[in-house]
Amino acid sequence: MADKSQTATAVIPGSNARRKTVTLAEAVTAGQPGYLTTSGTAGLADANVLAKAVVAGYFEQGGAPGQKVNLISEDDDATLGITTAIGDILILSATPGAIAPAADAVAGMYVTVLGVAKSTTKVNFKPLASGAPIAA
């Protein structure tokens, strides 16, 4: 399997989405999973690095370093611009800022479950980090 292909223009938060305004540490695109740096800025989450694998949410819009954007920490009706099957478990990818199916988890990754697909386009987004790498 491969990372989910995202269409940034199709990212639509649900009506109950929990937002937080953050300043970007790097360029991001709408729908990408993000983490908070030790200085409080936000960057692309990455399953290869423990500190970056603790997903704080997904970006509601894209932006450049220094810009302020919304980070959605929880969303029971998220449209993330991906196509998936109902019931699919989605995780943080080893590619920074990407979403992958759970079957893509490999040794060395810090698994963070991003949510579960509730339709072919909607996800119950509620990140949960394991805090430990998959053993070889």
C-alpha positions in Angstrom: 0.0 0.0 0.0 1.0 3.6 -0.2 0.4 7.0 1.5 -3.1 8.4 0.9 -3.2 10.9 -1.9 -4.6 14.2 -0.6 -6.4 17.0 -2.4 -5.9 20.1 -0.3 -8.8 22.0 -1.8 -11.1 19.2 -0.6 -10.2 19.5 3.1 -13.3 20.5 5.0 -13.5 20.4 8.8 -16.7 19.1 10.4 -19.0 21.4 12.4 -17.6 20.1 15.7 -13.9 20.5 14.8 -11.7 21.8 17.6 -9.4 24.5 16.3 -6.2 26.1 17.6 -4.4 28.9 15.8 -0.7 28.2 15.4 2.3 29.8 13.8 4.0 27.6 11.2 7.6 26.5 11.5 7.7 25.2 7.9 5.5 25.2 4.8 2.4 23.0 5.1 -0.6 22.1 3.0 -4.3 21.8 4.1 -5.1 18.3 5.5 -1.5 17.4 6.5 -1.0 16.1 10.1 1.0 18.4 12.2 2.9 18.5 15.6 3.9 21.3 18.0 7.6 22.1 18.3 9.2 22.8 21.7 9.0 26.5 20.9 5.2 26.2 20.2 5.2 26.5 16.5 3.7 23.8 14.2 5.4 21.6 11.6 4.7 18.4 9.6 4.3 15.3 11.8 6.7 12.4 11.0 6.4 8.8 12.2 10.2 8.4 12.1 10.9 10.9 14.9 9.3 10.5 18.4 8.9 14.2 19.0 7.3 14.7 15.6 5.1 11.6 15.9 2.8 13.2 18.6 0.2 14.6 16.2 -1.5 17.7 17.5 -4.0 17.9 14.6 -4.3 18.5 10.9 -3.9 21.8 9.2 -7.1 23.5 8.1 -5.3 25.5 5.5 -1.8 25.6 4.0 0.8 28.3 4.7 4.4 29.3 4.7 6.8 29.6 7.7 5.7 32.3 10.1 2.1 32.4 8.9 -0.8 31.7 11.3 -3.2 28.9 10.4 -5.7 26.7 12.2 -4.7 23.3 13.5 -7.7 20.9 14.0 -7.0 18.8 17.1 -10.1 16.6 17.0 -12.9 16.3 14.4 -15.6 13.6 14.3 -16.6 14.5 10.7 -13.3 15.4 8.9 -13.0 15.5 5.2 -9.2 15.2 4.7 -9.2 15.2 0.9 -8.5 11.5 0.7 -10.5 8.4 -0.5 -10.6 5.4 1.8 -12.8 2.5 2.8 -15.3 2.6 5.6 -13.6 1.2 8.8 -10.0 1.8 7.6 -7.7 2.8 10.4 -5.4 5.7 9.3 -2.0 6.3 10.8 0.7 8.9 10.5 3.1 8.0 7.6 6.9 7.8 7.7 6.7 10.5 5.0 6.4 13.8 6.9 2.9 15.3 6.7 1.3 12.2 5.1 -1.5 9.8 6.0 -1.1 6.1 5.5 -3.3 3.0 6.0 -2.4 1.0 9.2 -1.1 -1.8 7.1 1.8 0.4 6.1 3.3 0.4 9.6 6.8 -1.0 9.6 9.6 -1.6 12.1 11.1 1.6 13.6 8.0 3.8 13.1 6.4 5.5 16.0 2.7 4.6 15.4 0.2 7.3 15.8 -3.4 6.4 14.9 -5.0 9.5 13.3 -8.6 8.1 13.1 -11.0 5.7 11.5 -12.8 6.2 8.2 -16.6 6.5 8.6 -17.3 6.8 4.9 -15.2 6.9 1.7 -14.4 10.6 2.3 -15.0 11.2 6.0 -12.8 10.4 9.0 -13.4 10.4 12.8 -10.1 12.2 13.5 -8.8 11.8 17.0 -5.0 11.2 17.1 -3.5 8.7 19.5 0.3 8.3 19.7 1.8 5.0 20.9 5.1 6.7 22.0 7.1 3.6 21.1 8.7 2.4 17.9 7.6 -0.9 16.3 10.1 -3.6 17.1 12.2 -5.1 14.3 
